[in-house]
């Protein structure tokens, strides 16, 4: 029972070439990492400079829209404070319902007063 199949040869791998390829991949990865660090540092520096420029520009000249917005906010706060003082109930009378409160909040307040 002789078989006419030729014995298969073992796979021949040149370990020197494998080792050289692995070293080159490692060196290339190191260069990629170093390049990413340098580029990231440059981008971060540019970002910081831009933020500083924006801060100086805002200090030099405040836009009119910002000033109008602040004045509008101050007027709104003043009206709210005056309105809150005007809504206080006189002695012996029930407080006036605040239309800005939800119906659920008003009903919870009525139930709490009743108990």
N, C-alpha and C positions, 0 to 999 in steps of 0.2 A: 503494500500500500504506500507506494511512494507518490508524493504529490509533486506535480510539476510547477507549483507556485514558488516563485523566487522569494527568498526571505527579504522582508522590507528593511531598508536601511534606516538607521536612526537619524533624526533631524539634527543637522549640524548648525549650530548657532555660534556666530563669532561674538564672543562675550566682550571683546575689546570694542567692537563697534557699538554694542548695546550700552556699555559703560560710557563711551564718548557721547552718545546721543543723550543719555540721562544727564550728563554734566552740562551739555549745551542747553538742554531744556531748563535746568536749574539756573544757569547763568542768565539765560533770556528772561526767565521769570523775575530774577533779581533786577534786571534792567527795567522791566515793565513796572515793577513796584517803585523803583527809584524815580522813574519818569512820572508816575502818578502822584507821588509825593511832591515833586517839584511843581507840577502843574497845579495841584491843589493849593499849595502855598501861594503861588502867584495869584490864583483866583481869590483866595481869602484876603490877601493884601489889597487887591483892587476893590473888593467889596467893602472892606473897612474904610478905605479912602473915600469911597463914594458916600458912605453913611456920614462920615465926618463933613464932607462938602455939603450934604443936604442939611446937616445941623447948623452949619455956619450960615447957609443961605436963609434958613428959617429965622435965625436970630437977626439978620440984617434987615429984612423986609418981610413983615407979616402980611399975608394976602388979605385983601379986603373981605373975602368970603369967610375967612377964619374969624376976623374981628366981628363981622355981622352975626356969625353963629354964636360967638361967646355972648354978645349983647342979647341975642334972642334967648339964650339959655338963662341969663341973669333975669330978664323980664319974666320968663316962665316961672323961675323959682320965686320971684317976688310975688307974682300973682297967686301962686300956690300957698305961700305963707299968709298972704292977706285973706285968701279964701278960707283957709283952715281956721283962722282967727274969727272970721265972720260966721262960720257954721256952728260955733259953740252954742249950745242951747242955753237960753236964759234959765234962771233958777226956777224950778218947779214945772218946767215944760219938757216935753219929749224932744229929743234931738231930731233935727231935720234929716231925712234919709239922703245919703250921698248917692247921686245918680251914677257915679263911677263904680260903685260897689256892685258886685254881681247879686242876682236875686238870691242865690244860695247863701252868700255871706250875710245878707240882710235877714234872711229867715233864721239863720243860725244865731244871729244876734238877738232876735226877738225871742227865740226859744230859751236862750241863756238868761235873758232878762226875766222871763216868766218863771223860771225855776229858782 
